[in-house]
Amino acid sequence: MTLIAKPGVLVNLAVQHMLAAARFSREVGKLEREHAGEQLGPFWDSIFHPAIGCILTVAASLEAYANELFFDRTKVFPDYSEELLHNLWETYERKPILEKFEFALLLLRRPKLNYGVRPVQDIDVLVGLRNALTHFKPELDTEADEHKKLSSRLSSKINGSPFLGSDALLFPRRWASHDCTKWAVRSALAFAKHFEELAMFPPKYPGRPDFQP
């Protein structure tokens, strides 16, 4: 009997996650328009859920982007041995998203990420929001130290939900607005472009209408 080796199929999810995030964002915008001028009601959950989905998937997209770079590491970083890259990646695999991209630039001998530009700063805040949602810790509104810190960071980036009073903290609920989901997707796309310019890589997310949030 002759065994015939079949090539494996590689599935990358960075682009699909970003498309999902943009779709979630458009849904938030659609529902906000449909309920414009209304008082907070049962419809709120139908806005809150895709807003959460948007934040989680847009961060997952960037995480997948970084991981996909290192899956193809011998092609992306040809100056290093496979064994060395494997050992280095074992250390960096669990690092935060921005550190993974910084590590890639270091291996490529390209300029560092510029933390003085908005795409990088925005991703830092975005990841903070994703982490707070993923590892949510409830706080009383009278003692909401961590919620206040995150709300303060978000306040310079987004406008909160029109259905919740402006006296409420942005986190844990008022952040869920179309303005926020648009900011999240656009910031991720801008960050990817910034990274690709530094790395001299082709674009991961081509300019197509379904990436619009």
C-alpha positions as protocol buffer text, in pm:
chain_id: "A"
residue {
  index: 1
  type: MET
  ca { x: 0 y: 0 z: 0 }
}
residue {
  index: 2
  type: THR
  ca { x: 129 y: 342 z: -96 }
}
residue {
  index: 3
  type: LEU
  ca { x: 68 y: 630 z: 143 }
}
residue {
  index: 4
  type: ILE
  ca { x: 21 y: 968 z: -20 }
}
residue {
  index: 5
  type: ALA
  ca { x: 89 y: 1270 z: 196 }
}
residue {
  index: 6
  type: LYS
  ca { x: -174 y: 1537 z: 166 }
}
residue {
  index: 7
  type: PRO
  ca { x: -90 y: 1903 z: 218 }
}
residue {
  index: 8
  type: GLY
  ca { x: -242 y: 2054 z: 530 }
}
residue {
  index: 9
  type: VAL
  ca { x: -498 y: 2329 z: 515 }
}
residue {
  index: 10
  type: LEU
  ca { x: -407 y: 2644 z: 704 }
}
residue {
  index: 11
  type: VAL
  ca { x: -695 y: 2857 z: 831 }
}
residue {
  index: 12
  type: ASN
  ca { x: -613 y: 3213 z: 938 }
}
residue {
  index: 13
  type: LEU
  ca { x: -870 y: 3407 z: 1139 }
}
residue {
  index: 14
  type: ALA
  ca { x: -726 y: 3758 z: 1169 }
}
residue {
  index: 15
  type: VAL
  ca { x: -922 y: 3886 z: 869 }
}
residue {
  index: 16
  type: GLN
  ca { x: -1241 y: 3701 z: 965 }
}
residue {
  index: 17
  type: HIS
  ca { x: -1229 y: 3840 z: 1318 }
}
residue {
  index: 18
  type: MET
  ca { x: -1195 y: 4193 z: 1180 }
}
residue {
  index: 19
  type: LEU
  ca { x: -1485 y: 4140 z: 942 }
}
residue {
  index: 20
  type: ALA
  ca { x: -1693 y: 4014 z: 1235 }
}
residue {
  index: 21
  type: ALA
  ca { x: -1598 y: 4318 z: 1443 }
}
residue {
  index: 22
  type: ALA
  ca { x: -1700 y: 4555 z: 1163 }
}
residue {
  index: 23
  type: ARG
  ca { x: -2032 y: 4371 z: 1124 }
}
residue {
  index: 24
  type: PHE
  ca { x: -2101 y: 4391 z: 1499 }
}
residue {
  index: 25
  type: SER
  ca { x: -2025 y: 4764 z: 1486 }
}
residue {
  index: 26
  type: ARG
  ca { x: -2264 y: 4825 z: 1198 }
}
residue {
  index: 27
  type: GLU
  ca { x: -2534 y: 4640 z: 1392 }
}
residue {
  index: 28
  type: VAL
  ca { x: -2479 y: 4869 z: 1691 }
}
residue {
  index: 29
  type: GLY
  ca { x: -2513 y: 5172 z: 1465 }
}
residue {
  index: 30
  type: LYS
  ca { x: -2831 y: 5036 z: 1305 }
}
residue {
  index: 31
  type: LEU
  ca { x: -2995 y: 4974 z: 1642 }
}
residue {
  index: 32
  type: GLU
  ca { x: -2892 y: 5314 z: 1778 }
}
residue {
  index: 33
  type: ARG
  ca { x: -3059 y: 5480 z: 1481 }
}
residue {
  index: 34
  type: GLU
  ca { x: -3373 y: 5270 z: 1517 }
}
residue {
  index: 35
  type: HIS
  ca { x: -3413 y: 5364 z: 1883 }
}
residue {
  index: 36
  type: ALA
  ca { x: -3290 y: 5724 z: 1863 }
}
residue {
  index: 37
  type: GLY
  ca { x: -3463 y: 5949 z: 2114 }
}
residue {
  index: 38
  type: GLU
  ca { x: -3607 y: 5664 z: 2320 }
}
residue {
  index: 39
  type: GLN
  ca { x: -3559 y: 5609 z: 2690 }
}
residue {
  index: 40
  type: LEU
  ca { x: -3346 y: 5315 z: 2799 }
}
residue {
  index: 41
  type: GLY
  ca { x: -3552 y: 4999 z: 2759 }
}
residue {
  index: 42
  type: PRO
  ca { x: -3543 y: 4627 z: 2679 }
}
residue {
  index: 43
  type: PHE
  ca { x: -3379 y: 4704 z: 2343 }
}
residue {
  index: 44
  type: TRP
  ca { x: -3058 y: 4788 z: 2530 }
}
residue {
  index: 45
  type: ASP
  ca { x: -2940 y: 4426 z: 2539 }
}
residue {
  index: 46
  type: SER
  ca { x: -2964 y: 4406 z: 2160 }
}
residue {
  index: 47
  type: ILE
  ca { x: -2713 y: 4694 z: 2145 }
}
residue {
  index: 48
  type: PHE
  ca { x: -2492 y: 4586 z: 2433 }
}
residue {
  index: 49
  type: HIS
  ca { x: -2433 y: 4234 z: 2303 }
}
residue {
  index: 50
  type: PRO
  ca { x: -2292 y: 4319 z: 1957 }
}
residue {
  index: 51
  type: ALA
  ca { x: -2091 y: 4602 z: 2115 }
}
residue {
  index: 52
  type: ILE
  ca { x: -1923 y: 4345 z: 2340 }
}
residue {
  index: 53
  type: GLY
  ca { x: -1878 y: 4117 z: 2041 }
}
residue {
  index: 54
  type: CYS
  ca { x: -1709 y: 4397 z: 1850 }
}
residue {
  index: 55
  type: ILE
  ca { x: -1454 y: 4471 z: 2121 }
}
residue {
  index: 56
  type: LEU
  ca { x: -1370 y: 4105 z: 2176 }
}
residue {
  index: 57
  type: THR
  ca { x: -1333 y: 4021 z: 1807 }
}
residue {
  index: 58
  type: VAL
  ca { x: -1136 y: 4330 z: 1709 }
}
residue {
  index: 59
  type: ALA
  ca { x: -880 y: 4251 z: 1979 }
}
residue {
  index: 60
  type: ALA
  ca { x: -886 y: 3884 z: 1874 }
}
residue {
  index: 61
  type: SER
  ca { x: -809 y: 3994 z: 1519 }
}
residue {
  index: 62
  type: LEU
  ca { x: -489 y: 4171 z: 1621 }
}
residue {
  index: 63
  type: GLU
  ca { x: -392 y: 3880 z: 1844 }
}
residue {
  index: 64
  type: ALA
  ca { x: -445 y: 3641 z: 1554 }
}
residue {
  index: 65
  type: TYR
  ca { x: -243 y: 3869 z: 1324 }
}
residue {
  index: 66
  type: ALA
  ca { x: 56 y: 3853 z: 1557 }
}
residue {
  index: 67
  type: ASN
  ca { x: 22 y: 3477 z: 1605 }
}
residue {
  index: 68
  type: GLU
  ca { x: -3 y: 3420 z: 1231 }
}
residue {
  index: 69
  type: LEU
  ca { x: 327 y: 3605 z: 1183 }
}
residue {
  index: 70
  type: PHE
  ca { x: 499 y: 3366 z: 1417 }
}
residue {
  index: 71
  type: PHE
  ca { x: 332 y: 3056 z: 1275 }
}
residue {
  index: 72
  type: ASP
  ca { x: 509 y: 3139 z: 947 }
}
residue {
  index: 73
  type: ARG
  ca { x: 818 y: 3246 z: 1139 }
}
residue {
  index: 74
  type: THR
  ca { x: 1086 y: 3092 z: 917 }
}
residue {
  index: 75
  type: LYS
  ca { x: 946 y: 3282 z: 618 }
}
residue {
  index: 76
  type: VAL
  ca { x: 875 y: 3606 z: 802 }
}
residue {
  index: 77
  type: PHE
  ca { x: 1206 y: 3603 z: 993 }
}
residue {
  index: 78
  type: PRO
  ca { x: 1446 y: 3420 z: 758 }
}
residue {
  index: 79
  type: ASP
  ca { x: 1760 y: 3544 z: 933 }
}
residue {
  index: 80
  type: TYR
  ca { x: 1706 y: 3315 z: 1232 }
}
residue {
  index: 81
  type: SER
  ca { x: 1707 y: 2940 z: 1281 }
}
residue {
  index: 82
  type: GLU
  ca { x: 1376 y: 2761 z: 1329 }
}
residue {
  index: 83
  type: GLU
  ca { x: 1490 y: 2630 z: 1667 }
}
residue {
  index: 84
  type: LEU
  ca { x: 1579 y: 2976 z: 1795 }
}
residue {
  index: 85
  type: LEU
  ca { x: 1250 y: 3124 z: 1674 }
}
residue {
  index: 86
  type: HIS
  ca { x: 1058 y: 2838 z: 1833 }
}
residue {
  index: 87
  type: ASN
  ca { x: 1227 y: 2894 z: 2169 }
}
residue {
  index: 88
  type: LEU
  ca { x: 1178 y: 3271 z: 2153 }
}
residue {
  index: 89
  type: TRP
  ca { x: 813 y: 3233 z: 2061 }
}
residue {
  index: 90
  type: GLU
  ca { x: 755 y: 3005 z: 2360 }
}
residue {
  index: 91
  type: THR
  ca { x: 850 y: 3306 z: 2573 }
}
residue {
  index: 92
  type: TYR
  ca { x: 655 y: 3567 z: 2376 }
}
residue {
  index: 93
  type: GLU
  ca { x: 341 y: 3370 z: 2293 }
}
residue {
  index: 94
  type: ARG
  ca { x: 167 y: 3479 z: 2614 }
}
residue {
  index: 95
  type: LYS
  ca { x: 286 y: 3837 z: 2599 }
}
residue {
  index: 96
  type: PRO
  ca { x: 37 y: 4125 z: 2550 }
}
residue {
  index: 97
  type: ILE
  ca { x: -61 y: 4210 z: 2192 }
}
residue {
  index: 98
  type: LEU
  ca { x: 158 y: 4518 z: 2154 }
}
residue {
  index: 99
  type: GLU
  ca { x: 463 y: 4334 z: 2287 }
}
residue {
  index: 100
  type: LYS
  ca { x: 416 y: 4064 z: 2022 }
}
residue {
  index: 101
  type: PHE
  ca { x: 422 y: 4323 z: 1745 }
}
residue {
  index: 102
  type: GLU
  ca { x: 723 y: 4493 z: 1905 }
}
residue {
  index: 103
  type: PHE
  ca { x: 902 y: 4159 z: 1913 }
}
residue {
  index: 104
  type: ALA
  ca { x: 832 y: 4108 z: 1543 }
}
residue {
  index: 105
  type: LEU
  ca { x: 981 y: 4448 z: 1461 }
}
residue {
  index: 106
  type: LEU
  ca { x: 1285 y: 4369 z: 1675 }
}
residue {
  index: 107
  type: LEU
  ca { x: 1348 y: 4046 z: 1484 }
}
residue {
  index: 108
  type: LEU
  ca { x: 1302 y: 4228 z: 1155 }
}
residue {
  index: 109
  type: ARG
  ca { x: 1549 y: 4497 z: 1267 }
}
residue {
  index: 110
  type: ARG
  ca { x: 1287 y: 4760 z: 1191 }
}
residue {
  index: 111
  type: PRO
  ca { x: 1198 y: 5075 z: 1391 }
}
residue {
  index: 112
  type: LYS
  ca { x: 1010 y: 5029 z: 1718 }
}
residue {
  index: 113
  type: LEU
  ca { x: 641 y: 5098 z: 1760 }
}
residue {
  index: 114
  type: ASN
  ca { x: 581 y: 5468 z: 1810 }
}
residue {
  index: 115
  type: TYR
  ca { x: 383 y: 5505 z: 2131 }
}
residue {
  index: 116
  type: GLY
  ca { x: 349 y: 5875 z: 2056 }
}
residue {
  index: 117
  type: VAL
  ca { x: 99 y: 5814 z: 1775 }
}
residue {
  index: 118
  type: ARG
  ca { x: -270 y: 5746 z: 1820 }
}
residue {
  index: 119
  type: PRO
  ca { x: -297 y: 5401 z: 1666 }
}
residue {
  index: 120
  type: VAL
  ca { x: -62 y: 5257 z: 1926 }
}
residue {
  index: 121
  type: GLN
  ca { x: -211 y: 5455 z: 2215 }
}
residue {
  index: 122
  type: ASP
  ca { x: -563 y: 5358 z: 2108 }
}
residue {
  index: 123
  type: ILE
  ca { x: -479 y: 4988 z: 2095 }
}
residue {
  index: 124
  type: ASP
  ca { x: -340 y: 5011 z: 2448 }
}
residue {
  index: 125
  type: VAL
  ca { x: -677 y: 5148 z: 2566 }
}
residue {
  index: 126
  type: LEU
  ca { x: -872 y: 4904 z: 2350 }
}
residue {
  index: 127
  type: VAL
  ca { x: -689 y: 4606 z: 2498 }
}
residue {
  index: 128
  type: GLY
  ca { x: -760 y: 4746 z: 2844 }
}
residue {
  index: 129
  type: LEU
  ca { x: -1131 y: 4750 z: 2760 }
}
residue {
  index: 130
  type: ARG
  ca { x: -1116 y: 4396 z: 2618 }
}
residue {
  index: 131
  type: ASN
  ca { x: -937 y: 4271 z: 2929 }
}
residue {
  index: 132
  type: ALA
  ca { x: -1187 y: 4440 z: 3161 }
}
residue {
  index: 133
  type: LEU
  ca { x: -1474 y: 4274 z: 2975 }
}
residue {
  index: 134
  type: THR
  ca { x: -1307 y: 3933 z: 2959 }
}
residue {
  index: 135
  type: HIS
  ca { x: -1196 y: 3932 z: 3323 }
}
residue {
  index: 136
  type: PHE
  ca { x: -1483 y: 4142 z: 3454 }
}
residue {
  index: 137
  type: LYS
  ca { x: -1473 y: 4235 z: 3821 }
}
residue {
  index: 138
  type: PRO
  ca { x: -1788 y: 4400 z: 3957 }
}
residue {
  index: 139
  type: GLU
  ca { x: -1752 y: 4715 z: 4167 }
}
residue {
  index: 140
  type: LEU
  ca { x: -2006 y: 4925 z: 4352 }
}
residue {
  index: 141
  type: ASP
  ca { x: -2054 y: 5256 z: 4169 }
}
residue {
  index: 142
  type: THR
  ca { x: -1957 y: 5435 z: 4491 }
}
residue {
  index: 143
  type: GLU
  ca { x: -1626 y: 5249 z: 4512 }
}
residue {
  index: 144
  type: ALA
  ca { x: -1548 y: 5187 z: 4144 }
}
residue {
  index: 145
  type: ASP
  ca { x: -1174 y: 5257 z: 4143 }
}
residue {
  index: 146
  type: GLU
  ca { x: -1076 y: 5036 z: 3849 }
}
residue {
  index: 147
  type: HIS
  ca { x: -1393 y: 5119 z: 3657 }
}
residue {
  index: 148
  type: LYS
  ca { x: -1315 y: 5490 z: 3703 }
}
residue {
  index: 149
  type: LYS
  ca { x: -960 y: 5447 z: 3575 }
}
residue {
  index: 150
  type: LEU
  ca { x: -1075 y: 5270 z: 3260 }
}
residue {
  index: 151
  type: SER
  ca { x: -1361 y: 5517 z: 3212 }
}
residue {
  index: 152
  type: SER
  ca { x: -1112 y: 5802 z: 3232 }
}
residue {
  index: 153
  type: ARG
  ca { x: -890 y: 5643 z: 2966 }
}
residue {
  index: 154
  type: LEU
  ca { x: -1188 y: 5587 z: 2739 }
}
residue {
  index: 155
  type: SER
  ca { x: -1325 y: 5939 z: 2784 }
}
residue {
  index: 156
  type: SER
  ca { x: -1065 y: 6093 z: 2554 }
}
residue {
  index: 157
  type: LYS
  ca { x: -1138 y: 5835 z: 2283 }
}
residue {
  index: 158
  type: ILE
  ca { x: -1514 y: 5784 z: 2260 }
}
residue {
  index: 159
  type: ASN
  ca { x: -1860 y: 5922 z: 2322 }
}
residue {
  index: 160
  type: GLY
  ca { x: -2076 y: 5703 z: 2543 }
}
residue {
  index: 161
  type: SER
  ca { x: -2417 y: 5557 z: 2476 }
}
residue {
  index: 162
  type: PRO
  ca { x: -2696 y: 5810 z: 2414 }
}
residue {
  index: 163
  type: PHE
  ca { x: -2929 y: 5586 z: 2617 }
}
residue {
  index: 164
  type: LEU
  ca { x: -2738 y: 5616 z: 2946 }
}
residue {
  index: 165
  type: GLY
  ca { x: -2695 y: 5940 z: 3137 }
}
residue {
  index: 166
  type: SER
  ca { x: -2366 y: 6126 z: 3104 }
}
residue {
  index: 167
  type: ASP
  ca { x: -2322 y: 6104 z: 3482 }
}
residue {
  index: 168
  type: ALA
  ca { x: -2272 y: 5727 z: 3456 }
}
residue {
  index: 169
  type: LEU
  ca { x: -1921 y: 5589 z: 3423 }
}
residue {
  index: 170
  type: LEU
  ca { x: -1824 y: 5481 z: 3072 }
}
residue {
  index: 171
  type: PHE
  ca { x: -1732 y: 5139 z: 3206 }
}
residue {
  index: 172
  type: PRO
  ca { x: -1896 y: 4894 z: 3256 }
}
residue {
  index: 173
  type: ARG
  ca { x: -2194 y: 4987 z: 3030 }
}
residue {
  index: 174
  type: ARG
  ca { x: -2197 y: 5337 z: 2884 }
}
residue {
  index: 175
  type: TRP
  ca { x: -1898 y: 5269 z: 2659 }
}
residue {
  index: 176
  type: ALA
  ca { x: -2128 y: 5048 z: 2445 }
}
residue {
  index: 177
  type: SER
  ca { x: -2202 y: 5293 z: 2166 }
}
residue {
  index: 178
  type: HIS
  ca { x: -2156 y: 5303 z: 1791 }
}
residue {
  index: 179
  type: ASP
  ca { x: -1898 y: 5575 z: 1844 }
}
residue {
  index: 180
  type: CYS
  ca { x: -1696 y: 5329 z: 2054 }
}
residue {
  index: 181
  type: THR
  ca { x: -1725 y: 5034 z: 1817 }
}
residue {
  index: 182
  type: LYS
  ca { x: -1629 y: 5253 z: 1520 }
}
residue {
  index: 183
  type: TRP
  ca { x: -1329 y: 5378 z: 1715 }
}
residue {
  index: 184
  type: ALA
  ca { x: -1227 y: 5021 z: 1801 }
}
residue {
  index: 185
  type: VAL
  ca { x: -1235 y: 4890 z: 1443 }
}
residue {
  index: 186
  type: ARG
  ca { x: -1079 y: 5199 z: 1290 }
}
residue {
  index: 187
  type: SER
  ca { x: -806 y: 5205 z: 1553 }
}
residue {
  index: 188
  type: ALA
  ca { x: -720 y: 4841 z: 1489 }
}
residue {
  index: 189
  type: LEU
  ca { x: -702 y: 4899 z: 1113 }
}
residue {
  index: 190
  type: ALA
  ca { x: -490 y: 5210 z: 1165 }
}
residue {
  index: 191
  type: PHE
  ca { x: -259 y: 5021 z: 1400 }
}
residue {
  index: 192
  type: ALA
  ca { x: -216 y: 4738 z: 1149 }
}
residue {
  index: 193
  type: LYS
  ca { x: -126 y: 4992 z: 881 }
}
residue {
  index: 194
  type: HIS
  ca { x: 123 y: 5161 z: 1115 }
}
residue {
  index: 195
  type: PHE
  ca { x: 287 y: 4826 z: 1196 }
}
residue {
  index: 196
  type: GLU
  ca { x: 300 y: 4727 z: 829 }
}
residue {
  index: 197
  type: GLU
  ca { x: 466 y: 5053 z: 734 }
}
residue {
  index: 198
  type: LEU
  ca { x: 733 y: 4994 z: 998 }
}
residue {
  index: 199
  type: ALA
  ca { x: 777 y: 4629 z: 901 }
}
residue {
  index: 200
  type: MET
  ca { x: 752 y: 4696 z: 527 }
}
residue {
  index: 201
  type: PHE
  ca { x: 476 y: 4435 z: 499 }
}
residue {
  index: 202
  type: PRO
  ca { x: 183 y: 4426 z: 257 }
}
residue {
  index: 203
  type: PRO
  ca { x: -156 y: 4512 z: 410 }
}
residue {
  index: 204
  type: LYS
  ca { x: -332 y: 4240 z: 607 }
}
residue {
  index: 205
  type: TYR
  ca { x: -670 y: 4410 z: 584 }
}
residue {
  index: 206
  type: PRO
  ca { x: -734 y: 4537 z: 231 }
}
residue {
  index: 207
  type: GLY
  ca { x: -950 y: 4844 z: 183 }
}
residue {
  index: 208
  type: ARG
  ca { x: -1289 y: 4687 z: 117 }
}
residue {
  index: 209
  type: PRO
  ca { x: -1638 y: 4804 z: 215 }
}
residue {
  index: 210
  type: ASP
  ca { x: -1707 y: 4522 z: 465 }
}
residue {
  index: 211
  type: PHE
  ca { x: -1425 y: 4647 z: 689 }
}
residue {
  index: 212
  type: GLN
  ca { x: -1622 y: 4969 z: 743 }
}
residue {
  index: 213
  type: PRO
  ca { x: -1771 y: 4984 z: 1093 }
}
